[in-house]
Amino acid sequence: MKEERKYKLALVGATGVVGRMAREVLEEKKLPISEYVFFSSHKSAGKKIEFMGKEYTVRELKEDSFDEGFNYAIFSAGGETSKKFAVIAKEKGCVVVDNSSAWRMDKEVPLVVPEVNSVEIEKNKGIIANPNCSTIQAVVPLKVLDDKYKIKRVVYSTYQAVSGAGLKGIQDLEEGEDEGYTLQKFAHPIINNCLPHIDVFLDNGYTKEEEKMINETRKILNRPELPVTATTVRVPVLNSHSESINVEFENEFDIDELKETLKNAKGIIVEDDPKNNEYPIATEASGHDEVYVGRIRRDFSVQNGVNLWVVADNLRKGAASNAIQIVEEMIKLDKKEK
């Protein structure tokens, strides 16, 4: 009987919010990985973590960290770390799946959501970019609808959880009412507020987060000229992003057929029964990898328009799970080649 090939995987940024979620998802997935190594910055190096019933010591990420040889690495440690160390890992023969924005718009780097464009994985030259969390959940239903009706324009309005801002964002929500508390992440208190300010403001009046959604949507859907606009808002919700997506199509559509198209799509759960108050909400999406879609209704202000309410766990599908799905796909491709 042929022995199953095992792989070696590095998790960079293992102690951060996304890194912790990645460890949780990896435990669930039980991939054919024979060896895991966890890396972090100097600040967190030396920490002990429990993983799959064993204790691991987190190592400091250094220039020689990839000398020992890895098949795959998942990076969740910020853009500057990725720009430097993803190149080093790649040169050592490791394929990097990067969660930062460092490589997303690089023409040589695939930007991948497996349900949408898994074919791009095969084109990688050592680095694969994981899209922005808010973009990932949006393009899963949009790709299905674009294939069937051809999208003419997209308008995003997002309601994004504080977990997307990392540990400091979570702290601002959980401790923000404490007397004397100093904000760690946000420009204003997130408690009782909606902040139309995610990432930095650009000269054109948009934020970097909004620009990410616009450009990444075009790249993933392979529609470089597609008209897309966005307003991204941070809301006092712990986890899971919610989005209102307005879509205008080139072609006519039947609303019931459109709903069935979404119901039959991979990775989507349709919850759309307003009479019984059934629609996606953040607390139900948390802990799941699927993208939830509801409030599906025709936009009567344009000829072929529809409104969607899209909710997903931004730490799982929006980051960790999507990256791990990419690794899964690479392992499948490698086994086929062998």
Protein Blocks (a to p, Z undefined) as FASTA:
>chain_A
ZZddddddddehklmmklmmmmmmmmmnopabfbdcddddfklgoiacdeehiacddddd
dfklmmnopabdcddebjklmmmmmmmmmmnopacddfbfklmmpmkbccddfklmmmlm
mmpghiacdddfklmmmmmmmmmmmmmnopabdcddddddfklnojmlmmmmmmmmpghi
acfkbmbdfehpacdbehjddfkopafklmmmmmmmmmmnopakbccdddddddddfbhc
adddddddfbdcdfklmmmmmmmpghiacdddfknopacdfklmgopabdcdehiacdfk
bmbdcdddddddfklmmmmmmmmmmmmmmmmmmmmmZZ
